[in-house]
Amino acid sequence: MGIGRQITQYGTARLARRLGRAVPLLGAVIALVAVRKAIRNKGLMRGIADTALDATPGVGLAKNVYEVVRGDLIPDRPTTPDVRARRL
């Protein structure tokens, strides 16, 4: 085995180790963004319930399949008209 191949294997293993440590952090950031968006769109209780259902392994899959076929299981809160838009 040549020295170049050993260096490549070492670099690949080191990169894989570093990425392996970063994956849980990236998943947590994505989850926090999803929770924030769900709470903003659905309200506090509905957003937490929606995120909890998505995070539960079997239930989340079933919920997502249902939402693809039938639409949102937990609807967004009704939007209020913008006051500035009425003045125009």
C-alpha positions as a printed NumPy array, in Angstrom:
array([[  0.   ,   0.   ,   0.   ],
       [  1.431,   3.331,  -1.022],
       [  1.831,   6.357,   1.2  ],
       [ -0.695,   8.328,  -0.896],
       [ -3.366,   5.707,  -0.349],
       [ -2.727,   5.68 ,   3.406],
       [ -3.031,   9.456,   3.555],
       [ -6.299,   9.284,   1.611],
       [ -7.716,   6.619,   3.942],
       [ -6.655,   8.601,   7.008],
       [ -8.245,  11.784,   5.664],
       [-11.444,   9.972,   4.725],
       [-11.738,   8.349,   8.16 ],
       [-11.092,  11.661,   9.896],
       [-13.69 ,  13.449,   7.762],
       [-16.251,  10.694,   8.411],
       [-15.64 ,  10.959,  12.153],
       [-16.043,  14.733,  12.076],
       [-19.254,  14.553,  10.028],
       [-20.57 ,  11.821,  12.314],
       [-20.245,  14.158,  15.256],
       [-21.932,  17.03 ,  13.388],
       [-25.036,  15.111,  12.251],
       [-26.873,  15.177,  15.621],
       [-26.244,  18.908,  15.915],
       [-27.586,  19.565,  12.428],
       [-30.64 ,  17.424,  13.195],
       [-31.31 ,  19.41 ,  16.356],
       [-31.067,  22.713,  14.473],
       [-33.486,  21.485,  11.811],
       [-35.902,  20.267,  14.511],
       [-35.821,  23.638,  16.28 ],
       [-36.544,  25.455,  13.028],
       [-39.457,  23.08 ,  12.347],
       [-40.879,  23.621,  15.851],
       [-40.615,  27.391,  15.472],
       [-42.387,  27.323,  12.102],
       [-45.134,  24.993,  13.353],
       [-45.792,  27.163,  16.415],
       [-45.866,  30.3  ,  14.294],
       [-48.338,  28.788,  11.796],
       [-50.532,  26.73 ,  14.118],
       [-50.302,  28.445,  17.499],
       [-48.531,  27.196,  20.615],
       [-50.546,  24.093,  21.542],
       [-51.288,  22.945,  17.99 ],
       [-47.675,  23.529,  16.951],
       [-46.321,  21.498,  19.859],
       [-48.825,  18.696,  19.182],
       [-47.957,  18.667,  15.469],
       [-44.23 ,  18.505,  16.178],
       [-44.659,  15.814,  18.84 ],
       [-46.62 ,  13.65 ,  16.408],
       [-43.968,  14.16 ,  13.725],
       [-41.192,  13.22 ,  16.146],
       [-42.841,   9.944,  17.235],
       [-41.362,   7.264,  14.952],
       [-44.392,   5.26 ,  13.729],
       [-47.   ,   7.938,  14.311],
       [-44.991,  10.564,  12.435],
       [-44.797,   8.377,   9.341],
       [-48.532,   7.664,   9.441],
       [-49.31 ,  11.37 ,   9.981],
       [-47.141,  12.421,   7.041],
       [-48.727,   9.816,   4.733],
       [-52.177,  11.037,   5.826],
       [-51.211,  14.654,   5.173],
       [-49.935,  13.833,   1.683],
       [-53.237,  12.161,   0.812],
       [-55.826,  14.191,   2.738],
       [-54.211,  17.479,   3.722],
       [-53.198,  18.935,   7.058],
       [-54.204,  16.835,  10.089],
       [-53.82 ,  19.766,  12.488],
       [-54.946,  22.881,  10.612],
       [-53.17 ,  26.221,  10.761],
       [-54.785,  28.934,  12.819],
       [-56.964,  31.332,  10.859],
       [-55.138,  34.338,   9.509],
       [-56.287,  37.796,  10.446],
       [-56.329,  40.466,   7.763],
       [-53.482,  42.949,   7.92 ],
       [-54.589,  46.307,   9.336],
       [-52.242,  48.224,   7.045],
       [-53.748,  46.537,   3.965],
       [-57.246,  47.752,   4.919],
       [-56.103,  51.371,   5.084],
       [-54.997,  51.405,   1.452]])
